[in-house]
Amino acid sequence: MLNTDPNIADPDGFYETLVELHRDLTPEQSRLVNAKLILLLTNHIGDLSVLRQAMANARQGVAPAEHERSYGRSPEPPHQRLLPFYDMATFATRLM
């Protein structure tokens, strides 16, 4: 089950570290770092039911973008926009 209760021992320290992670990056580099971080944490969690709950919670209240107005809209499928290496086997290989 997904834990949505506050669970970070040092929330201010986490936020500071997260901001520092993105310092001096272009928006594209920042999106790439976010995607990598998501996949690293996904691999760490490992439980598909928990991941599905997290994805549903993250998407809740976010309306689909209108085609003309969507930022970064691409004809590529979402998994191909996420990372240059989008399958988990390739991702795992690049982590090592």
N, CA, C and O atoms as a Tinker XYZ file with bonds, in Angstrom:
   384  protein
     1  N      0.842000   -1.184000    0.000000    73     2
     2  CA     0.000000    0.000000    0.000000    64     1     3
     3  C      0.887000    1.249000    0.000000    63     2     4     5
     4  O      1.913000    1.303000    0.679000    81     3
     5  N      0.477000    2.219000   -0.756000    73     3     6
     6  CA     1.220000    3.472000   -0.877000    64     5     7
     7  C      1.086000    4.289000    0.402000    63     6     8     9
     8  O     -0.023000    4.520000    0.883000    81     7
     9  N      2.196000    4.719000    0.944000    73     7    10
    10  CA     2.205000    5.567000    2.131000    64     9    11
    11  C      2.183000    7.021000    1.680000    63    10    12    13
    12  O      3.145000    7.510000    1.088000    81    11
    13  N      1.075000    7.711000    1.965000    73    11    14
    14  CA     0.976000    9.129000    1.599000    64    13    15
    15  C      1.077000   10.038000    2.823000    63    14    16    17
    16  O      0.926000   11.255000    2.712000    81    15
    17  N      1.332000    9.447000    3.987000    73    15    18
    18  CA     1.562000   10.243000    5.195000    64    17    19
    19  C      2.970000   10.827000    5.147000    63    18    20    21
    20  O      3.864000   10.222000    4.554000    81    19
    21  N      3.188000   11.995000    5.763000    73    19    22
    22  CA     4.548000   12.547000    5.812000    64    21    23
    23  C      5.534000   11.506000    6.348000    63    22    24    25
    24  O      5.323000   10.936000    7.418000    81    23
    25  N      6.607000   11.266000    5.598000    73    23    26
    26  CA     7.519000   10.176000    5.939000    64    25    27
    27  C      8.980000   10.544000    5.713000    63    26    28    29
    28  O      9.843000    9.667000    5.751000    81    27
    29  N      9.274000   11.803000    5.480000    73    27    30
    30  CA    10.655000   12.233000    5.235000    64    29    31
    31  C     11.201000   12.818000    6.531000    63    30    32    33
    32  O     10.653000   13.778000    7.072000    81    31
    33  N     12.278000   12.230000    7.018000    73    31    34
    34  CA    12.851000   12.652000    8.301000    64    33    35
    35  C     13.260000   14.127000    8.294000    63    34    36    37
    36  O     13.080000   14.827000    9.290000    81    35
    37  N     13.806000   14.594000    7.176000    73    35    38
    38  CA    14.267000   15.987000    7.064000    64    37    39
    39  C     13.705000   16.596000    5.782000    63    38    40    41
    40  O     14.415000   16.689000    4.781000    81    39
    41  N     12.428000   17.015000    5.801000    73    39    42
    42  CA    11.826000   17.541000    4.568000    64    41    43
    43  C     12.556000   18.750000    3.997000    63    42    44    45
    44  O     12.685000   18.872000    2.779000    81    43
    45  N     13.036000   19.643000    4.858000    73    43    46
    46  CA    13.759000   20.821000    4.359000    64    45    47
    47  C     15.074000   20.415000    3.698000    63    46    48    49
    48  O     15.451000   20.957000    2.659000    81    47
    49  N     15.759000   19.464000    4.307000    73    47    50
    50  CA    17.001000   18.964000    3.719000    64    49    51
    51  C     16.758000   18.285000    2.386000    63    50    52    53
    52  O     17.541000   18.441000    1.449000    81    51
    53  N     15.659000   17.524000    2.301000    73    51    54
    54  CA    15.311000   16.877000    1.035000    64    53    55
    55  C     15.042000   17.928000   -0.042000    63    54    56    57
    56  O     15.560000   17.830000   -1.154000    81    55
    57  N     14.229000   18.936000    0.294000    73    55    58
    58  CA    13.890000   19.968000   -0.684000    64    57    59
    59  C     15.144000   20.706000   -1.149000    63    58    60    61
    60  O     15.299000   20.981000   -2.339000    81    59
    61  N     16.021000   21.022000   -0.227000    73    59    62
    62  CA    17.271000   21.698000   -0.574000    64    61    63
    63  C     18.108000   20.840000   -1.528000    63    62    64    65
    64  O     18.683000   21.348000   -2.491000    81    63
    65  N     18.168000   19.546000   -1.251000    73    63    66
    66  CA    18.921000   18.623000   -2.104000    64    65    67
    67  C     18.283000   18.514000   -3.484000    63    66    68    69
    68  O     18.981000   18.450000   -4.496000    81    67
    69  N     16.949000   18.493000   -3.520000    73    67    70
    70  CA    16.239000   18.412000   -4.796000    64    69    71
    71  C     16.481000   19.665000   -5.635000    63    70    72    73
    72  O     16.701000   19.571000   -6.842000    81    71
    73  N     16.440000   20.823000   -5.007000    73    71    74
    74  CA    16.711000   22.073000   -5.722000    64    73    75
    75  C     18.148000   22.066000   -6.246000    63    74    76    77
    76  O     18.395000   22.452000   -7.389000    81    75
    77  N     19.078000   21.635000   -5.427000    73    75    78
    78  CA    20.492000   21.585000   -5.824000    64    77    79
    79  C     20.705000   20.627000   -6.997000    63    78    80    81
    80  O     21.543000   20.878000   -7.863000    81    79
    81  N     19.952000   19.541000   -7.024000    73    79    82
    82  CA    20.042000   18.570000   -8.108000    64    81    83
    83  C     19.798000   19.224000   -9.464000    63    82    84    85
    84  O     20.395000   18.829000  -10.466000    81    83
    85  N     18.916000   20.228000   -9.494000    73    83    86
    86  CA    18.528000   20.866000  -10.742000    64    85    87
    87  C     19.285000   22.165000  -11.031000    63    86    88    89
    88  O     19.085000   22.781000  -12.078000    81    87
    89  N     20.140000   22.574000  -10.119000    73    87    90
    90  CA    20.879000   23.821000  -10.309000    64    89    91
    91  C     21.748000   23.743000  -11.567000    63    90    92    93
    92  O     22.404000   22.734000  -11.824000    81    91
    93  N     21.738000   24.817000  -12.335000    73    91    94
    94  CA    22.575000   24.964000  -13.534000    64    93    95
    95  C     22.210000   23.996000  -14.659000    63    94    96    97
    96  O     23.037000   23.732000  -15.532000    81    95
    97  N     20.981000   23.463000  -14.654000    73    95    98
    98  CA    20.541000   22.586000  -15.736000    64    97    99
    99  C     19.562000   23.331000  -16.629000    63    98   100   101
   100  O     18.816000   24.197000  -16.170000    81    99
   101  N     19.575000   22.986000  -17.901000    73    99   102
   102  CA    18.561000   23.506000  -18.811000    64   101   103
   103  C     17.242000   22.815000  -18.477000    63   102   104   105
   104  O     17.249000   21.788000  -17.797000    81   103
   105  N     16.113000   23.350000  -18.938000    73   103   106
   106  CA    14.841000   22.656000  -18.706000    64   105   107
   107  C     14.853000   21.219000  -19.239000    63   106   108   109
   108  O     14.305000   20.319000  -18.603000    81   107
   109  N     15.468000   21.003000  -20.388000    73   107   110
   110  CA    15.545000   19.648000  -20.954000    64   109   111
   111  C     16.392000   18.733000  -20.058000    63   110   112   113
   112  O     16.005000   17.594000  -19.796000    81   111
   113  N     17.530000   19.221000  -19.596000    73   111   114
   114  CA    18.367000   18.417000  -18.693000    64   113   115
   115  C     17.634000   18.127000  -17.384000    63   114   116   117
   116  O     17.741000   17.028000  -16.839000    81   115
   117  N     16.899000   19.099000  -16.890000    73   115   118
   118  CA    16.141000   18.920000  -15.661000    64   117   119
   119  C     15.078000   17.829000  -15.825000    63   118   120   121
   120  O     14.891000   16.998000  -14.936000    81   119
   121  N     14.388000   17.839000  -16.964000    73   119   122
   122  CA    13.393000   16.790000  -17.231000    64   121   123
   123  C     14.049000   15.424000  -17.315000    63   122   124   125
   124  O     13.489000   14.436000  -16.841000    81   123
   125  N     15.228000   15.360000  -17.914000    73   123   126
   126  CA    15.952000   14.096000  -18.003000    64   125   127
   127  C     16.349000   13.595000  -16.614000    63   126   128   129
   128  O     16.198000   12.411000  -16.314000    81   127
   129  N     16.853000   14.488000  -15.773000    73   127   130
   130  CA    17.218000   14.114000  -14.397000    64   129   131
   131  C     15.986000   13.633000  -13.639000    63   130   132   133
   132  O     16.056000   12.645000  -12.908000    81   131
   133  N     14.857000   14.323000  -13.805000    73   131   134
   134  CA    13.619000   13.885000  -13.149000    64   133   135
   135  C     13.216000   12.493000  -13.615000    63   134   136   137
   136  O     12.839000   11.649000  -12.802000    81   135
   137  N     13.295000   12.251000  -14.914000    73   135   138
   138  CA    12.934000   10.934000  -15.448000    64   137   139
   139  C     13.853000    9.851000  -14.893000    63   138   140   141
   140  O     13.391000    8.772000  -14.520000    81   139
   141  N     15.148000   10.134000  -14.839000    73   139   142
   142  CA    16.088000    9.158000  -14.274000    64   141   143
   143  C     15.777000    8.886000  -12.804000    63   142   144   145
   144  O     15.793000    7.740000  -12.355000    81   143
   145  N     15.493000    9.957000  -12.064000    73   143   146
   146  CA    15.176000    9.814000  -10.648000    64   145   147
   147  C     13.919000    8.967000  -10.456000    63   146   148   149
   148  O     13.873000    8.102000   -9.581000    81   147
   149  N     12.906000    9.219000  -11.276000    73   147   150
   150  CA    11.671000    8.432000  -11.204000    64   149   151
   151  C     11.972000    6.952000  -11.431000    63   150   152   153
   152  O     11.484000    6.100000  -10.689000    81   151
   153  N     12.768000    6.645000  -12.446000    73   151   154
   154  CA    13.064000    5.240000  -12.728000    64   153   155
   155  C     13.937000    4.603000  -11.651000    63   154   156   157
   156  O     13.758000    3.429000  -11.328000    81   155
   157  N     14.873000    5.357000  -11.095000    73   155   158
   158  CA    15.675000    4.815000   -9.990000    64   157   159
   159  C     14.804000    4.491000   -8.781000    63   158   160   161
   160  O     14.941000    3.424000   -8.182000    81   159
   161  N     13.906000    5.414000   -8.420000    73   159   162
   162  CA    13.022000    5.186000   -7.278000    64   161   163
   163  C     12.008000    4.085000   -7.579000    63   162   164   165
   164  O     11.646000    3.315000   -6.690000    81   163
   165  N     11.552000    4.006000   -8.823000    73   163   166
   166  CA    10.651000    2.933000   -9.234000    64   165   167
   167  C     11.324000    1.579000   -9.055000    63   166   168   169
   168  O     10.723000    0.639000   -8.535000    81   167
   169  N     12.550000    1.491000   -9.483000    73   167   170
   170  CA    13.302000    0.245000   -9.326000    64   169   171
   171  C     13.481000   -0.086000   -7.853000    63   170   172   173
   172  O     13.383000   -1.251000   -7.467000    81   171
   173  N     13.737000    0.907000   -7.033000    73   171   174
   174  CA    13.920000    0.702000   -5.599000    64   173   175
   175  C     12.626000    0.201000   -4.952000    63   174   176   177
   176  O     12.660000   -0.716000   -4.132000    81   175
   177  N     11.494000    0.793000   -5.313000    73   175   178
   178  CA    10.208000    0.382000   -4.750000    64   177   179
   179  C      9.846000   -1.021000   -5.223000    63   178   180   181
   180  O      9.530000   -1.897000   -4.417000    81   179
   181  N      9.895000   -1.221000   -6.519000    73   179   182
   182  CA     9.732000   -2.555000   -7.084000    64   181   183
   183  C      8.329000   -3.140000   -7.090000    63   182   184   185
   184  O      8.064000   -4.030000   -7.898000    81   183
   185  N      7.440000   -2.706000   -6.259000    73   183   186
   186  CA     6.100000   -3.285000   -6.129000    64   185   187
   187  C      5.153000   -2.583000   -7.106000    63   186   188   189
   188  O      4.840000   -1.405000   -6.936000    81   187
   189  N      4.701000   -3.313000   -8.129000    73   187   190
   190  CA     3.883000   -2.719000   -9.169000    64   189   191
   191  C      2.577000   -2.144000   -8.633000    63   190   192   193
   192  O      2.119000   -1.113000   -9.125000    81   191
   193  N      1.971000   -2.778000   -7.645000    73   191   194
   194  CA     0.716000   -2.236000   -7.119000    64   193   195
   195  C      0.946000   -0.892000   -6.429000    63   194   196   197
   196  O      0.122000    0.013000   -6.559000    81   195
   197  N      2.039000   -0.751000   -5.707000    73   195   198
   198  CA     2.374000    0.526000   -5.065000    64   197   199
   199  C      2.683000    1.572000   -6.132000    63   198   200   201
   200  O      2.265000    2.723000   -6.009000    81   199
   201  N      3.399000    1.186000   -7.161000    73   199   202
   202  CA     3.731000    2.117000   -8.242000    64   201   203
   203  C      2.480000    2.584000   -8.972000    63   202   204   205
   204  O      2.368000    3.759000   -9.321000    81   203
   205  N      1.541000    1.676000   -9.205000    73   203   206
   206  CA     0.283000    2.063000   -9.851000    64   205   207
   207  C     -0.499000    3.045000   -8.979000    63   206   208   209
   208  O     -1.078000    4.004000   -9.489000    81   207
   209  N     -0.517000    2.808000   -7.670000    73   207   210
   210  CA    -1.191000    3.736000   -6.756000    64   209   211
   211  C     -0.528000    5.117000   -6.818000    63   210   212   213
   212  O     -1.211000    6.140000   -6.861000    81   211
   213  N      0.800000    5.133000   -6.822000    73   211   214
   214  CA     1.529000    6.404000   -6.878000    64   213   215
   215  C      1.245000    7.140000   -8.183000    63   214   216   217
   216  O      1.045000    8.354000   -8.184000    81   215
   217  N      1.227000    6.402000   -9.297000    73   215   218
   218  CA     0.940000    7.033000  -10.590000    64   217   219
   219  C     -0.477000    7.586000  -10.628000    63   218   220   221
   220  O     -0.699000    8.687000  -11.132000    81   219
   221  N     -1.433000    6.838000  -10.103000    73   219   222
   222  CA    -2.822000    7.312000  -10.071000    64   221   223
   223  C     -2.942000    8.565000   -9.209000    63   222   224   225
   224  O     -3.633000    9.512000   -9.586000    81   223
   225  N     -2.274000    8.578000   -8.058000    73   223   226
   226  CA    -2.302000    9.762000   -7.190000    64   225   227
   227  C     -1.654000   10.959000   -7.871000    63   226   228   229
   228  O     -2.158000   12.077000   -7.769000    81   227
   229  N     -0.547000   10.737000   -8.564000    73   227   230
   230  CA     0.163000   11.825000   -9.242000    64   229   231
   231  C     -0.682000   12.409000  -10.375000    63   230   232   233
   232  O     -0.642000   13.614000  -10.621000    81   231
   233  N     -1.431000   11.574000  -11.052000    73   231   234
   234  CA    -2.232000   12.022000  -12.200000    64   233   235
   235  C     -3.557000   12.654000  -11.771000    63   234   236   237
   236  O     -4.172000   13.394000  -12.539000    81   235
   237  N     -3.993000   12.362000  -10.548000    73   235   238
   238  CA    -5.282000   12.845000  -10.059000    64   237   239
   239  C     -5.360000   14.373000  -10.134000    63   238   240   241
   240  O     -4.464000   15.075000   -9.666000    81   239
   241  N     -6.428000   14.865000  -10.719000    73   239   242
   242  CA    -6.647000   16.301000  -10.815000    64   241   243
   243  C     -5.886000   16.978000  -11.941000    63   242   244   245
   244  O     -5.965000   18.198000  -12.084000    81   243
   245  N     -5.159000   16.226000  -12.735000    73   243   246
   246  CA    -4.414000   16.791000  -13.864000    64   245   247
   247  C     -5.161000   16.423000  -15.141000    63   246   248   249
   248  O     -5.184000   15.263000  -15.552000    81   247
   249  N     -5.762000   17.417000  -15.752000    73   247   250
   250  CA    -6.558000   17.186000  -16.957000    64   249   251
   251  C     -5.643000   16.938000  -18.149000    63   250   252   253
   252  O     -4.542000   17.485000  -18.221000    81   251
   253  N     -6.101000   16.111000  -19.081000    73   251   254
   254  CA    -5.315000   15.915000  -20.306000    64   253   255
   255  C     -5.138000   17.252000  -21.030000    63   254   256   257
   256  O     -6.039000   18.090000  -21.042000    81   255
   257  N     -3.981000   17.431000  -21.622000    73   255   258
   258  CA    -3.677000   18.669000  -22.339000    64   257   259
   259  C     -4.415000   18.706000  -23.664000    63   258   260   261
   260  O     -4.641000   17.676000  -24.299000    81   259
   261  N     -4.783000   19.900000  -24.065000    73   259   262
   262  CA    -5.335000   20.074000  -25.394000    64   261   263
   263  C     -4.176000   19.978000  -26.372000    63   262   264   265
   264  O     -3.084000   20.473000  -26.095000    81   263
   265  N     -4.403000   19.357000  -27.489000    73   263   266
   266  CA    -3.317000   19.096000  -28.443000    64   265   267
   267  C     -2.552000   20.357000  -28.833000    63   266   268   269
   268  O     -1.321000   20.347000  -28.837000    81   267
   269  N     -3.249000   21.436000  -29.157000    73   267   270
   270  CA    -2.577000   22.646000  -29.621000    64   269   271
   271  C     -1.806000   23.341000  -28.507000    63   270   272   273
   272  O     -0.795000   23.995000  -28.766000    81   271
   273  N     -2.279000   23.204000  -27.264000    73   271   274
   274  CA    -1.703000   23.962000  -26.168000    64   273   275
   275  C     -0.779000   23.134000  -25.294000    63   274   276   277
   276  O     -0.236000   23.656000  -24.320000    81   275
   277  N     -0.583000   21.869000  -25.605000    73   275   278
   278  CA     0.210000   21.032000  -24.704000    64   277   279
   279  C      1.693000   21.321000  -24.870000    63   278   280   281
   280  O      2.219000   21.320000  -25.983000    81   279
   281  N      2.352000   21.567000  -23.763000    73   279   282
   282  CA     3.774000   21.865000  -23.750000    64   281   283
   283  C      4.562000   20.594000  -24.039000    63   282   284   285
   284  O      4.345000   19.564000  -23.402000    81   283
   285  N      5.456000   20.669000  -24.981000    73   283   286
   286  CA     6.318000   19.537000  -25.268000    64   285   287
   287  C      5.605000   18.384000  -25.944000    63   286   288   289
   288  O      6.119000   17.265000  -25.932000    81   287
   289  N      4.432000   18.614000  -26.537000    73   287   290
   290  CA     3.677000   17.536000  -27.180000    64   289   291
   291  C      4.510000   16.951000  -28.300000    63   290   292   293
   292  O      5.129000   17.685000  -29.069000    81   291
   293  N      4.527000   15.656000  -28.392000    73   291   294
   294  CA     5.351000   14.986000  -29.370000    64   293   295
   295  C      4.557000   13.836000  -29.980000    63   294   296   297
   296  O      3.713000   13.246000  -29.305000    81   295
   297  N      4.816000   13.506000  -31.247000    73   295   298
   298  CA     4.136000   12.355000  -31.841000    64   297   299
   299  C      4.655000   11.028000  -31.277000    63   298   300   301
   300  O      4.057000    9.979000  -31.516000    81   299
   301  N      5.755000   11.071000  -30.536000    73   299   302
   302  CA     6.312000    9.845000  -29.962000    64   301   303
   303  C      5.457000    9.368000  -28.799000    63   302   304   305
   304  O      4.849000   10.183000  -28.105000    81   303
   305  N      5.402000    8.056000  -28.575000    73   303   306
   306  CA     4.699000    7.541000  -27.399000    64   305   307
   307  C      5.363000    8.053000  -26.122000    63   306   308   309
   308  O      6.563000    8.329000  -26.126000    81   307
   309  N      4.601000    8.186000  -25.020000    73   307   310
   310  CA     5.160000    8.734000  -23.777000    64   309   311
   311  C      6.410000    8.015000  -23.296000    63   310   312   313
   312  O      7.328000    8.661000  -22.789000    81   311
   313  N      6.471000    6.694000  -23.441000    73   311   314
   314  CA     7.644000    5.981000  -22.938000    64   313   315
   315  C      8.899000    6.360000  -23.716000    63   314   316   317
   316  O     10.003000    6.269000  -23.178000    81   315
   317  N      8.758000    6.775000  -24.950000    73   315   318
   318  CA     9.927000    7.186000  -25.719000    64   317   319
   319  C     10.342000    8.610000  -25.382000    63   318   320   321
   320  O     11.499000    8.978000  -25.583000    81   319
   321  N      9.407000    9.423000  -24.867000    73   319   322
   322  CA     9.756000   10.777000  -24.445000    64   321   323
   323  C     10.380000   10.771000  -23.060000    63   322   324   325
   324  O     11.125000   11.687000  -22.713000    81   323
   325  N     10.085000    9.742000  -22.261000    73   323   326
   326  CA    10.551000    9.703000  -20.884000    64   325   327
   327  C     12.069000    9.713000  -20.813000    63   326   328   329
   328  O     12.656000   10.524000  -20.096000    81   327
   329  N     12.690000    8.837000  -21.536000    73   327   330
   330  CA    14.150000    8.730000  -21.531000    64   329   331
   331  C     14.621000    8.209000  -22.878000    63   330   332   333
   332  O     13.869000    7.531000  -23.577000    81   331
   333  N     15.838000    8.515000  -23.242000    73   331   334
   334  CA    16.376000    7.912000  -24.456000    64   333   335
   335  C     16.422000    6.386000  -24.328000    63   334   336   337
   336  O     16.303000    5.682000  -25.331000    81   335
   337  N     16.592000    5.878000  -23.127000    73   335   338
   338  CA    16.544000    4.435000  -22.889000    64   337   339
   339  C     15.303000    4.176000  -22.048000    63   338   340   341
   340  O     15.305000    4.430000  -20.843000    81   339
   341  N     14.254000    3.678000  -22.669000    73   339   342
   342  CA    12.974000    3.608000  -22.002000    64   341   343
   343  C     12.603000    2.214000  -21.539000    63   342   344   345
   344  O     11.669000    2.075000  -20.749000    81   343
   345  N     13.281000    1.185000  -21.988000    73   343   346
   346  CA    12.919000   -0.128000  -21.474000    64   345   347
   347  C     13.775000   -0.426000  -20.246000    63   346   348   349
   348  O     14.935000   -0.020000  -20.179000    81   347
   349  N     13.212000   -1.120000  -19.299000    73   347   350
   350  CA    13.874000   -1.344000  -18.009000    64   349   351
   351  C     15.175000   -2.118000  -18.146000    63   350   352   353
   352  O     16.104000   -1.892000  -17.371000    81   351
   353  N     15.265000   -3.023000  -19.110000    73   351   354
   354  CA    16.505000   -3.787000  -19.281000    64   353   355
   355  C     17.647000   -2.853000  -19.663000    63   354   356   357
   356  O     18.738000   -2.938000  -19.100000    81   355
   357  N     17.398000   -1.970000  -20.611000    73   355   358
   358  CA    18.427000   -1.020000  -21.020000    64   357   359
   359  C     18.727000   -0.058000  -19.879000    63   358   360   361
   360  O     19.886000    0.272000  -19.627000    81   359
   361  N     17.685000    0.390000  -19.193000    73   359   362
   362  CA    17.861000    1.295000  -18.057000    64   361   363
   363  C     18.738000    0.655000  -16.998000    63   362   364   365
   364  O     19.677000    1.286000  -16.511000    81   363
   365  N     18.451000   -0.586000  -16.632000    73   363   366
   366  CA    19.217000   -1.269000  -15.596000    64   365   367
   367  C     20.686000   -1.404000  -16.000000    63   366   368   369
   368  O     21.578000   -1.269000  -15.162000    81   367
   369  N     20.933000   -1.667000  -17.264000    73   367   370
   370  CA    22.305000   -1.803000  -17.755000    64   369   371
   371  C     23.054000   -0.480000  -17.601000    63   370   372   373
   372  O     24.235000   -0.476000  -17.253000    81   371
   373  N     22.383000    0.632000  -17.857000    73   371   374
   374  CA    23.034000    1.932000  -17.778000    64   373   375
   375  C     23.257000    2.387000  -16.337000    63   374   376   377
   376  O     24.064000    3.283000  -16.090000    81   375
   377  N     22.553000    1.782000  -15.394000    73   375   378
   378  CA    22.764000    2.136000  -13.987000    64   377   379
   379  C     24.086000    1.606000  -13.470000    63   378   380   381
   380  O     24.649000    2.150000  -12.520000    81   379
   381  N     24.575000    0.562000  -14.080000    73   379   382
   382  CA    25.786000   -0.098000  -13.569000    64   381   383
   383  C     27.043000    0.529000  -14.087000    63   382   384
   384  O     28.140000    0.085000  -13.747000    81   383
